[in-house]
Amino acid sequence: MLEYFVHLDPEDAPDDLVLATAEVPESLPRQRVEASALPANWRDAPAPPSLAQIGDDFVNQAKNCVLLVPSALAVSENNWLINPQHSEFKRITINRPQPLRYDPRMFGKTLRRRKH
């Protein structure tokens, strides 16, 4: 959510966002990319083209169903990329999407409290 949020225009934030979650079996083949294996400028915006190549290789090689990559915003967290073309992708259970609203305070706005 944070990775998407930083690219939102606060004046034109979509009102139809949904949060989709999934159950990913532990036994699915996965690969983890450590921050130390990435180029020194991997957290730059825009991202260096070499990062896209990592994702392209992940999809094209199809050895792993899941690729865990460090978040540029929270390095100790990971983004999970899922390859829908992997033979075991069907083992992932996609949960029902839920409406997603970012808290207005994330846009620097205050919440109004209702009086009871």
A tleap script that builds the chain and sets N, CA, C and O, in Angstrom:
source leaprc.protein.ff14SB
mol = sequence {
  NMET LEU GLU TYR PHE VAL HIE LEU ASP PRO
  GLU ASP ALA PRO ASP ASP LEU VAL LEU ALA
  THR ALA GLU VAL PRO GLU SER LEU PRO ARG
  GLN ARG VAL GLU ALA SER ALA LEU PRO ALA
  ASN TRP ARG ASP ALA PRO ALA PRO PRO SER
  LEU ALA GLN ILE GLY ASP ASP PHE VAL ASN
  GLN ALA LYS ASN CYS VAL LEU LEU VAL PRO
  SER ALA LEU ALA VAL SER GLU ASN ASN TRP
  LEU ILE ASN PRO GLN HIE SER GLU PHE LYS
  ARG ILE THR ILE ASN ARG PRO GLN PRO LEU
  ARG TYR ASP PRO ARG MET PHE GLY LYS THR
  LEU ARG ARG ARG LYS CHIE
}
set mol.1.N position { 0.820 -1.190 0.000 }
set mol.1.CA position { 0.000 0.000 0.000 }
set mol.1.C position { 0.865 1.256 0.000 }
set mol.1.O position { 0.536 2.251 -0.646 }
set mol.2.N position { 1.965 1.197 0.727 }
set mol.2.CA position { 2.854 2.350 0.786 }
set mol.2.C position { 3.523 2.598 -0.561 }
set mol.2.O position { 3.651 3.744 -0.991 }
set mol.3.N position { 3.946 1.535 -1.222 }
set mol.3.CA position { 4.590 1.674 -2.534 }
set mol.3.C position { 3.642 2.341 -3.530 }
set mol.3.O position { 4.071 3.170 -4.332 }
set mol.4.N position { 2.366 1.988 -3.485 }
set mol.4.CA position { 1.386 2.595 -4.381 }
set mol.4.C position { 1.090 4.033 -3.957 }
set mol.4.O position { 0.965 4.926 -4.794 }
set mol.5.N position { 0.982 4.239 -2.663 }
set mol.5.CA position { 0.622 5.551 -2.131 }
set mol.5.C position { 1.564 6.651 -2.592 }
set mol.5.O position { 1.111 7.746 -2.926 }
set mol.6.N position { 2.853 6.385 -2.617 }
set mol.6.CA position { 3.805 7.445 -2.959 }
set mol.6.C position { 3.636 7.938 -4.395 }
set mol.6.O position { 4.169 8.986 -4.758 }
set mol.7.N position { 2.904 7.195 -5.205 }
set mol.7.CA position { 2.686 7.601 -6.596 }
set mol.7.C position { 1.307 8.226 -6.824 }
set mol.7.O position { 0.970 8.600 -7.947 }
set mol.8.N position { 0.519 8.338 -5.765 }
set mol.8.CA position { -0.815 8.927 -5.888 }
set mol.8.C position { -0.751 10.442 -5.943 }
set mol.8.O position { 0.070 11.066 -5.270 }
set mol.9.N position { -1.613 11.021 -6.740 }
set mol.9.CA position { -1.794 12.459 -6.760 }
set mol.9.C position { -2.853 12.775 -5.699 }
set mol.9.O position { -4.008 12.377 -5.855 }
set mol.10.N position { -2.489 13.476 -4.634 }
set mol.10.CA position { -3.455 13.721 -3.552 }
set mol.10.C position { -4.706 14.464 -4.018 }
set mol.10.O position { -5.757 14.358 -3.387 }
set mol.11.N position { -4.603 15.205 -5.102 }
set mol.11.CA position { -5.762 15.941 -5.608 }
set mol.11.C position { -6.627 15.082 -6.528 }
set mol.11.O position { -7.750 15.461 -6.859 }
set mol.12.N position { -6.109 13.935 -6.936 }
set mol.12.CA position { -6.837 13.088 -7.873 }
set mol.12.C position { -6.713 11.613 -7.493 }
set mol.12.O position { -6.544 10.756 -8.361 }
set mol.13.N position { -6.797 11.322 -6.197 }
set mol.13.CA position { -6.687 9.940 -5.739 }
set mol.13.C position { -7.919 9.164 -6.187 }
set mol.13.O position { -9.042 9.637 -6.018 }
set mol.14.N position { -7.722 7.978 -6.757 }
set mol.14.CA position { -8.879 7.205 -7.214 }
set mol.14.C position { -9.779 6.807 -6.048 }
set mol.14.O position { -9.304 6.548 -4.942 }
set mol.15.N position { -11.073 6.763 -6.308 }
set mol.15.CA position { -12.009 6.382 -5.251 }
set mol.15.C position { -12.496 4.947 -5.413 }
set mol.15.O position { -13.421 4.518 -4.724 }
set mol.16.N position { -11.865 4.203 -6.332 }
set mol.16.CA position { -12.295 2.836 -6.582 }
set mol.16.C position { -11.175 1.815 -6.318 }
set mol.16.O position { -11.155 0.740 -6.917 }
set mol.17.N position { -10.253 2.161 -5.423 }
set mol.17.CA position { -9.167 1.233 -5.104 }
set mol.17.C position { -9.690 0.041 -4.309 }
set mol.17.O position { -10.636 0.159 -3.530 }
set mol.18.N position { -9.060 -1.094 -4.520 }
set mol.18.CA position { -9.374 -2.282 -3.731 }
set mol.18.C position { -8.076 -2.877 -3.214 }
set mol.18.O position { -7.016 -2.704 -3.815 }
set mol.19.N position { -8.171 -3.572 -2.106 }
set mol.19.CA position { -7.054 -4.284 -1.525 }
set mol.19.C position { -7.267 -5.761 -1.803 }
set mol.19.O position { -8.264 -6.347 -1.380 }
set mol.20.N position { -6.337 -6.350 -2.509 }
set mol.20.CA position { -6.411 -7.780 -2.813 }
set mol.20.C position { -5.299 -8.482 -2.043 }
set mol.20.O position { -4.135 -8.087 -2.110 }
set mol.21.N position { -5.668 -9.515 -1.320 }
set mol.21.CA position { -4.697 -10.307 -0.582 }
set mol.21.C position { -4.738 -11.731 -1.107 }
set mol.21.O position { -5.673 -12.131 -1.801 }
set mol.22.N position { -3.716 -12.481 -0.765 }
set mol.22.CA position { -3.632 -13.852 -1.258 }
set mol.22.C position { -2.997 -14.749 -0.210 }
set mol.22.O position { -2.229 -14.301 0.641 }
set mol.23.N position { -3.338 -16.023 -0.294 }
set mol.23.CA position { -2.718 -17.047 0.538 }
set mol.23.C position { -1.686 -17.750 -0.336 }
set mol.23.O position { -2.038 -18.412 -1.313 }
set mol.24.N position { -0.415 -17.605 0.019 }
set mol.24.CA position { 0.676 -18.184 -0.765 }
set mol.24.C position { 1.268 -19.346 0.027 }
set mol.24.O position { 1.878 -19.133 1.075 }
set mol.25.N position { 1.094 -20.577 -0.466 }
set mol.25.CA position { 1.636 -21.729 0.264 }
set mol.25.C position { 3.157 -21.616 0.451 }
set mol.25.O position { 3.880 -21.217 -0.462 }
set mol.26.N position { 3.622 -21.976 1.652 }
set mol.26.CA position { 5.060 -21.935 1.961 }
set mol.26.C position { 5.875 -22.786 0.997 }
set mol.26.O position { 7.044 -22.494 0.744 }
set mol.27.N position { 5.267 -23.828 0.463 }
set mol.27.CA position { 5.997 -24.770 -0.388 }
set mol.27.C position { 6.206 -24.277 -1.823 }
set mol.27.O position { 6.901 -24.929 -2.603 }
set mol.28.N position { 5.620 -23.146 -2.174 }
set mol.28.CA position { 5.819 -22.638 -3.536 }
set mol.28.C position { 7.264 -22.201 -3.730 }
set mol.28.O position { 7.859 -21.614 -2.826 }
set mol.29.N position { 7.836 -22.480 -4.899 }
set mol.29.CA position { 9.217 -22.048 -5.139 }
set mol.29.C position { 9.296 -20.523 -5.176 }
set mol.29.O position { 8.516 -19.849 -5.849 }
set mol.30.N position { 10.264 -20.011 -4.432 }
set mol.30.CA position { 10.422 -18.561 -4.355 }
set mol.30.C position { 11.891 -18.182 -4.345 }
set mol.30.O position { 12.766 -18.978 -4.007 }
set mol.31.N position { 12.121 -16.962 -4.721 }
set mol.31.CA position { 13.470 -16.400 -4.746 }
set mol.31.C position { 13.433 -15.088 -3.990 }
set mol.31.O position { 12.474 -14.324 -4.107 }
set mol.32.N position { 14.467 -14.825 -3.219 }
set mol.32.CA position { 14.575 -13.564 -2.485 }
set mol.32.C position { 15.795 -12.807 -3.022 }
set mol.32.O position { 16.884 -13.364 -3.156 }
set mol.33.N position { 15.584 -11.546 -3.318 }
set mol.33.CA position { 16.675 -10.677 -3.736 }
set mol.33.C position { 17.037 -9.813 -2.535 }
set mol.33.O position { 16.195 -9.087 -2.006 }
set mol.34.N position { 18.277 -9.896 -2.115 }
set mol.34.CA position { 18.744 -9.081 -0.979 }
set mol.34.C position { 19.130 -7.694 -1.476 }
set mol.34.O position { 19.595 -7.540 -2.605 }
set mol.35.N position { 18.938 -6.700 -0.640 }
set mol.35.CA position { 19.298 -5.324 -1.000 }
set mol.35.C position { 20.768 -5.224 -1.378 }
set mol.35.O position { 21.140 -4.431 -2.244 }
set mol.36.N position { 21.598 -6.023 -0.734 }
set mol.36.CA position { 23.039 -5.979 -1.029 }
set mol.36.C position { 23.363 -6.468 -2.444 }
set mol.36.O position { 24.448 -6.192 -2.957 }
set mol.37.N position { 22.444 -7.186 -3.075 }
set mol.37.CA position { 22.662 -7.693 -4.433 }
set mol.37.C position { 22.173 -6.708 -5.503 }
set mol.37.O position { 22.348 -6.943 -6.698 }
set mol.38.N position { 21.568 -5.619 -5.066 }
set mol.38.CA position { 21.021 -4.635 -6.002 }
set mol.38.C position { 22.041 -3.529 -6.265 }
set mol.38.O position { 22.953 -3.327 -5.464 }
set mol.39.N position { 21.896 -2.811 -7.381 }
set mol.39.CA position { 22.818 -1.699 -7.649 }
set mol.39.C position { 22.711 -0.621 -6.569 }
set mol.39.O position { 21.680 -0.491 -5.909 }
set mol.40.N position { 23.765 0.135 -6.402 }
set mol.40.CA position { 23.819 1.150 -5.346 }
set mol.40.C position { 22.664 2.146 -5.435 }
set mol.40.O position { 22.224 2.673 -4.413 }
set mol.41.N position { 22.176 2.407 -6.634 }
set mol.41.CA position { 21.116 3.410 -6.816 }
set mol.41.C position { 19.727 2.790 -6.910 }
set mol.41.O position { 18.832 3.395 -7.500 }
set mol.42.N position { 19.523 1.617 -6.354 }
set mol.42.CA position { 18.258 0.901 -6.512 }
set mol.42.C position { 17.062 1.615 -5.896 }
set mol.42.O position { 15.921 1.348 -6.275 }
set mol.43.N position { 17.307 2.510 -4.961 }
set mol.43.CA position { 16.193 3.226 -4.309 }
set mol.43.C position { 15.871 4.552 -4.985 }
set mol.43.O position { 14.984 5.276 -4.533 }
set mol.44.N position { 16.578 4.876 -6.055 }
set mol.44.CA position { 16.335 6.129 -6.776 }
set mol.44.C position { 14.962 6.119 -7.447 }
set mol.44.O position { 14.405 5.066 -7.757 }
set mol.45.N position { 14.441 7.320 -7.660 }
set mol.45.CA position { 13.209 7.479 -8.437 }
set mol.45.C position { 13.520 8.409 -9.605 }
set mol.45.O position { 13.944 9.543 -9.382 }
set mol.46.N position { 13.329 7.982 -10.784 }
set mol.46.CA position { 12.801 6.669 -11.172 }
set mol.46.C position { 13.833 5.563 -10.952 }
set mol.46.O position { 15.037 5.812 -10.885 }
set mol.47.N position { 13.329 4.350 -10.842 }
set mol.47.CA position { 14.190 3.190 -10.598 }
set mol.47.C position { 15.105 2.945 -11.796 }
set mol.47.O position { 14.713 3.174 -12.941 }
set mol.48.N position { 16.324 2.480 -11.527 }
set mol.48.CA position { 17.223 2.177 -12.641 }
set mol.48.C position { 16.689 1.006 -13.474 }
set mol.48.O position { 16.064 0.102 -12.921 }
set mol.49.N position { 16.923 1.006 -14.784 }
set mol.49.CA position { 16.415 -0.048 -15.676 }
set mol.49.C position { 16.859 -1.455 -15.277 }
set mol.49.O position { 16.172 -2.428 -15.588 }
set mol.50.N position { 17.986 -1.572 -14.601 }
set mol.50.CA position { 18.468 -2.901 -14.220 }
set mol.50.C position { 17.492 -3.611 -13.276 }
set mol.50.O position { 17.474 -4.841 -13.221 }
set mol.51.N position { 16.688 -2.855 -12.539 }
set mol.51.CA position { 15.706 -3.481 -11.654 }
set mol.51.C position { 14.603 -4.161 -12.463 }
set mol.51.O position { 14.145 -5.247 -12.106 }
set mol.52.N position { 14.184 -3.525 -13.541 }
set mol.52.CA position { 13.172 -4.140 -14.405 }
set mol.52.C position { 13.705 -5.436 -14.995 }
set mol.52.O position { 12.951 -6.386 -15.203 }
set mol.53.N position { 14.994 -5.475 -15.262 }
set mol.53.CA position { 15.591 -6.684 -15.829 }
set mol.53.C position { 15.502 -7.851 -14.841 }
set mol.53.O position { 15.306 -8.996 -15.249 }
set mol.54.N position { 15.644 -7.564 -13.556 }
set mol.54.CA position { 15.507 -8.613 -12.534 }
set mol.54.C position { 14.104 -9.206 -12.608 }
set mol.54.O position { 13.943 -10.426 -12.582 }
set mol.55.N position { 13.102 -8.359 -12.700 }
set mol.55.CA position { 11.727 -8.836 -12.814 }
set mol.55.C position { 11.479 -9.578 -14.108 }
set mol.55.O position { 10.798 -10.603 -14.122 }
set mol.56.N position { 12.029 -9.066 -15.196 }
set mol.56.CA position { 11.872 -9.744 -16.489 }
set mol.56.C position { 12.486 -11.135 -16.452 }
set mol.56.O position { 11.889 -12.095 -16.939 }
set mol.57.N position { 13.673 -11.245 -15.876 }
set mol.57.CA position { 14.341 -12.547 -15.777 }
set mol.57.C position { 13.522 -13.515 -14.923 }
set mol.57.O position { 13.393 -14.693 -15.255 }
set mol.58.N position { 12.976 -13.010 -13.831 }
set mol.58.CA position { 12.134 -13.826 -12.946 }
set mol.58.C position { 10.962 -14.425 -13.735 }
set mol.58.O position { 10.686 -15.620 -13.627 }
set mol.59.N position { 10.291 -13.614 -14.508 }
set mol.59.CA position { 9.138 -14.090 -15.279 }
set mol.59.C position { 9.580 -15.026 -16.395 }
set mol.59.O position { 9.008 -16.103 -16.566 }
set mol.60.N position { 10.580 -14.628 -17.144 }
set mol.60.CA position { 10.999 -15.418 -18.305 }
set mol.60.C position { 11.608 -16.764 -17.937 }
set mol.60.O position { 11.399 -17.746 -18.649 }
set mol.61.N position { 12.354 -16.828 -16.841 }
set mol.61.CA position { 12.960 -18.092 -16.431 }
set mol.61.C position { 11.928 -19.027 -15.815 }
set mol.61.O position { 12.066 -20.247 -15.909 }
set mol.62.N position { 10.908 -18.478 -15.192 }
set mol.62.CA position { 9.792 -19.239 -14.602 }
set mol.62.C position { 10.253 -20.364 -13.676 }
set mol.62.O position { 9.575 -21.386 -13.563 }
set mol.63.N position { 11.390 -20.189 -13.017 }
set mol.63.CA position { 11.844 -21.191 -12.044 }
set mol.63.C position { 11.130 -21.044 -10.713 }
set mol.63.O position { 10.925 -22.022 -9.994 }
set mol.64.N position { 10.754 -19.821 -10.393 }
set mol.64.CA position { 10.103 -19.528 -9.122 }
set mol.64.C position { 8.754 -18.877 -9.365 }
set mol.64.O position { 8.558 -18.157 -10.344 }
set mol.65.N position { 7.837 -19.141 -8.461 }
set mol.65.CA position { 6.502 -18.568 -8.562 }
set mol.65.C position { 6.441 -17.193 -7.891 }
set mol.65.O position { 5.641 -16.340 -8.273 }
set mol.66.N position { 7.296 -16.994 -6.888 }
set mol.66.CA position { 7.286 -15.755 -6.107 }
set mol.66.C position { 8.695 -15.173 -6.057 }
set mol.66.O position { 9.679 -15.890 -5.872 }
set mol.67.N position { 8.764 -13.859 -6.225 }
set mol.67.CA position { 10.029 -13.140 -6.099 }
set mol.67.C position { 9.847 -12.106 -4.998 }
set mol.67.O position { 8.967 -11.250 -5.087 }
set mol.68.N position { 10.672 -12.182 -3.961 }
set mol.68.CA position { 10.633 -11.212 -2.872 }
set mol.68.C position { 11.756 -10.213 -3.096 }
set mol.68.O position { 12.928 -10.580 -3.187 }
set mol.69.N position { 11.379 -8.953 -3.180 }
set mol.69.CA position { 12.353 -7.890 -3.396 }
set mol.69.C position { 12.196 -6.849 -2.298 }
set mol.69.O position { 11.081 -6.604 -1.836 }
set mol.70.N position { 13.293 -6.232 -1.873 }
set mol.70.CA position { 13.177 -5.229 -0.809 }
set mol.70.C position { 12.377 -4.018 -1.266 }
set mol.70.O position { 12.446 -3.604 -2.424 }
set mol.71.N position { 11.626 -3.469 -0.344 }
set mol.71.CA position { 10.867 -2.247 -0.606 }
set mol.71.C position { 11.830 -1.062 -0.595 }
set mol.71.O position { 12.675 -0.948 0.293 }
set mol.72.N position { 11.700 -0.191 -1.578 }
set mol.72.CA position { 12.539 1.012 -1.616 }
set mol.72.C position { 12.169 1.973 -0.493 }
set mol.72.O position { 12.974 2.826 -0.121 }
set mol.73.N position { 10.966 1.847 0.047 }
set mol.73.CA position { 10.494 2.750 1.093 }
set mol.73.C position { 10.744 2.225 2.489 }
set mol.73.O position { 10.963 3.001 3.419 }
set mol.74.N position { 10.712 0.912 2.642 }
set mol.74.CA position { 10.937 0.273 3.943 }
set mol.74.C position { 11.834 -0.933 3.680 }
set mol.74.O position { 11.344 -2.043 3.471 }
set mol.75.N position { 13.131 -0.716 3.690 }
set mol.75.CA position { 14.111 -1.712 3.247 }
set mol.75.C position { 13.996 -3.040 3.985 }
set mol.75.O position { 14.345 -4.080 3.427 }
set mol.76.N position { 13.519 -3.030 5.216 }
set mol.76.CA position { 13.398 -4.282 5.961 }
set mol.76.C position { 12.140 -5.064 5.561 }
set mol.76.O position { 11.943 -6.193 6.012 }
set mol.77.N position { 11.302 -4.475 4.728 }
set mol.77.CA position { 10.087 -5.132 4.226 }
set mol.77.C position { 10.313 -5.580 2.788 }
set mol.77.O position { 11.228 -5.109 2.113 }
set mol.78.N position { 9.465 -6.497 2.331 }
set mol.78.CA position { 9.586 -6.995 0.960 }
set mol.78.C position { 8.302 -6.796 0.178 }
set mol.78.O position { 7.201 -6.844 0.726 }
set mol.79.N position { 8.470 -6.573 -1.103 }
set mol.79.CA position { 7.364 -6.632 -2.048 }
set mol.79.C position { 7.385 -8.039 -2.627 }
set mol.79.O position { 8.451 -8.578 -2.925 }
set mol.80.N position { 6.221 -8.626 -2.785 }
set mol.80.CA position { 6.110 -9.975 -3.331 }
set mol.80.C position { 5.596 -9.873 -4.756 }
set mol.80.O position { 4.488 -9.390 -4.988 }
set mol.81.N position { 6.382 -10.318 -5.692 }
set mol.81.CA position { 5.970 -10.366 -7.091 }
set mol.81.C position { 5.590 -11.806 -7.395 }
set mol.81.O position { 6.330 -12.733 -7.065 }
set mol.82.N position { 4.449 -11.990 -8.019 }
set mol.82.CA position { 3.947 -13.327 -8.313 }
set mol.82.C position { 3.902 -13.510 -9.822 }
set mol.82.O position { 3.423 -12.643 -10.553 }
set mol.83.N position { 4.410 -14.653 -10.277 }
set mol.83.CA position { 4.436 -14.950 -11.705 }
set mol.83.C position { 3.207 -15.787 -12.069 }
set mol.83.O position { 3.182 -16.988 -11.798 }
set mol.84.N position { 2.186 -15.170 -12.678 }
set mol.84.CA position { 0.970 -15.918 -13.020 }
set mol.84.C position { 1.193 -16.957 -14.115 }
set mol.84.O position { 0.322 -17.788 -14.372 }
set mol.85.N position { 2.351 -16.912 -14.757 }
set mol.85.CA position { 2.651 -17.896 -15.796 }
set mol.85.C position { 3.376 -19.126 -15.244 }
set mol.85.O position { 3.636 -20.082 -15.974 }
set mol.86.N position { 3.699 -19.092 -13.952 }
set mol.86.CA position { 4.388 -20.234 -13.345 }
set mol.86.C position { 3.412 -21.399 -13.209 }
set mol.86.O position { 2.225 -21.195 -12.953 }
set mol.87.N position { 3.910 -22.606 -13.379 }
set mol.87.CA position { 3.051 -23.797 -13.361 }
set mol.87.C position { 2.317 -23.999 -12.030 }
set mol.87.O position { 1.276 -24.654 -12.002 }
set mol.88.N position { 2.838 -23.450 -10.932 }
set mol.88.CA position { 2.193 -23.637 -9.628 }
set mol.88.C position { 1.398 -22.417 -9.167 }
set mol.88.O position { 0.920 -22.377 -8.033 }
set mol.89.N position { 1.260 -21.440 -10.030 }
set mol.89.CA position { 0.512 -20.234 -9.683 }
set mol.89.C position { -0.895 -20.568 -9.186 }
set mol.89.O position { -1.402 -19.908 -8.279 }
set mol.90.N position { -1.517 -21.568 -9.761 }
set mol.90.CA position { -2.902 -21.920 -9.408 }
set mol.90.C position { -3.054 -22.358 -7.957 }
set mol.90.O position { -4.176 -22.450 -7.457 }
set mol.91.N position { -1.954 -22.628 -7.277 }
set mol.91.CA position { -2.017 -23.004 -5.859 }
set mol.91.C position { -2.209 -21.792 -4.949 }
set mol.91.O position { -2.495 -21.944 -3.761 }
set mol.92.N position { -2.054 -20.614 -5.493 }
set mol.92.CA position { -2.246 -19.382 -4.715 }
set mol.92.C position { -3.738 -19.080 -4.667 }
set mol.92.O position { -4.417 -19.078 -5.694 }
set mol.93.N position { -4.236 -18.828 -3.467 }
set mol.93.CA position { -5.640 -18.490 -3.297 }
set mol.93.C position { -5.765 -16.977 -3.198 }
set mol.93.O position { -5.223 -16.355 -2.284 }
set mol.94.N position { -6.481 -16.397 -4.146 }
set mol.94.CA position { -6.722 -14.958 -4.134 }
set mol.94.C position { -7.987 -14.707 -3.320 }
set mol.94.O position { -9.049 -15.245 -3.632 }
set mol.95.N position { -7.871 -13.896 -2.283 }
set mol.95.CA position { -9.020 -13.569 -1.442 }
set mol.95.C position { -9.893 -12.513 -2.113 }
set mol.95.O position { -9.459 -11.813 -3.029 }
set mol.96.N position { -11.104 -12.418 -1.646 }
set mol.96.CA position { -12.038 -11.438 -2.199 }
set mol.96.C position { -11.502 -10.026 -1.983 }
set mol.96.O position { -11.147 -9.671 -0.859 }
set mol.97.N position { -11.435 -9.211 -3.042 }
set mol.97.CA position { -10.959 -7.825 -2.885 }
set mol.97.C position { -11.867 -7.034 -1.939 }
set mol.97.O position { -13.082 -7.228 -1.904 }
set mol.98.N position { -11.244 -6.147 -1.182 }
set mol.98.CA position { -11.958 -5.293 -0.240 }
set mol.98.C position { -11.734 -3.836 -0.641 }
set mol.98.O position { -10.651 -3.489 -1.113 }
set mol.99.N position { -12.734 -2.985 -0.461 }
set mol.99.CA position { -12.529 -1.563 -0.766 }
set mol.99.C position { -11.345 -1.012 0.039 }
set mol.99.O position { -11.142 -1.376 1.197 }
set mol.100.N position { -10.589 -0.148 -0.585 }
set mol.100.CA position { -9.423 0.446 0.071 }
set mol.100.C position { -9.536 1.958 0.027 }
set mol.100.O position { -9.702 2.556 -1.036 }
set mol.101.N position { -9.446 2.553 1.178 }
set mol.101.CA position { -9.431 4.010 1.291 }
set mol.101.C position { -8.207 4.391 2.119 }
set mol.101.O position { -8.009 3.894 3.228 }
set mol.102.N position { -7.406 5.267 1.569 }
set mol.102.CA position { -6.284 5.775 2.346 }
set mol.102.C position { -6.814 6.792 3.352 }
set mol.102.O position { -7.701 7.585 3.037 }
set mol.103.N position { -6.273 6.761 4.543 }
set mol.103.CA position { -6.649 7.707 5.575 }
set mol.103.C position { -6.296 9.114 5.075 }
set mol.103.O position { -5.182 9.328 4.596 }
set mol.104.N position { -7.213 10.067 5.177 }
set mol.104.CA position { -6.947 11.433 4.688 }
set mol.104.C position { -5.696 12.061 5.303 }
set mol.104.O position { -5.074 12.927 4.688 }
set mol.105.N position { -5.327 11.636 6.500 }
set mol.105.CA position { -4.120 12.193 7.128 }
set mol.105.C position { -2.868 11.872 6.323 }
set mol.105.O position { -1.862 12.575 6.428 }
set mol.106.N position { -2.927 10.809 5.517 }
set mol.106.CA position { -1.774 10.473 4.685 }
set mol.106.C position { -1.567 11.531 3.600 }
set mol.106.O position { -0.475 11.651 3.045 }
set mol.107.N position { -2.614 12.292 3.301 }
set mol.107.CA position { -2.530 13.369 2.328 }
set mol.107.C position { -2.360 14.726 3.009 }
set mol.107.O position { -2.460 15.770 2.364 }
set mol.108.N position { -2.102 14.702 4.317 }
set mol.108.CA position { -1.925 15.941 5.064 }
set mol.108.C position { -3.229 16.600 5.461 }
set mol.108.O position { -3.244 17.767 5.853 }
set mol.109.N position { -4.333 15.856 5.363 }
set mol.109.CA position { -5.635 16.404 5.740 }
set mol.109.C position { -6.025 15.843 7.096 }
set mol.109.O position { -5.603 14.752 7.478 }
set mol.110.N position { -6.827 16.597 7.809 }
set mol.110.CA position { -7.266 16.127 9.125 }
set mol.110.C position { -8.628 15.460 9.019 }
set mol.110.O position { -9.429 15.788 8.143 }
set mol.111.N position { -8.875 14.545 9.901 }
set mol.111.CA position { -10.181 13.883 9.969 }
set mol.111.C position { -11.119 14.719 10.821 }
set mol.111.O position { -10.713 15.291 11.833 }
set mol.112.N position { -12.346 14.782 10.414 }
set mol.112.CA position { -13.359 15.454 11.230 }
set mol.112.C position { -14.012 14.428 12.106 }
set mol.112.O position { -14.417 13.365 11.636 }
set mol.113.N position { -14.115 14.730 13.351 }
set mol.113.CA position { -14.774 13.819 14.284 }
set mol.113.C position { -16.259 14.150 14.345 }
set mol.113.O position { -16.662 15.312 14.398 }
set mol.114.N position { -17.051 13.095 14.334 }
set mol.114.CA position { -18.496 13.273 14.466 }
set mol.114.C position { -18.856 13.476 15.927 }
set mol.114.O position { -18.280 12.853 16.819 }
set mol.115.N position { -19.808 14.347 16.152 }
set mol.115.CA position { -20.312 14.530 17.518 }
set mol.115.C position { -21.414 13.534 17.743 }
set mol.115.O position { -22.240 13.299 16.861 }
set mol.116.N position { -21.435 12.945 18.923 }
set mol.116.CA position { -22.474 11.963 19.245 }
set mol.116.C position { -23.607 12.603 19.973 }
set mol.116.O position { -24.574 11.927 20.326 }
savepdb mol mol.pdb
quit
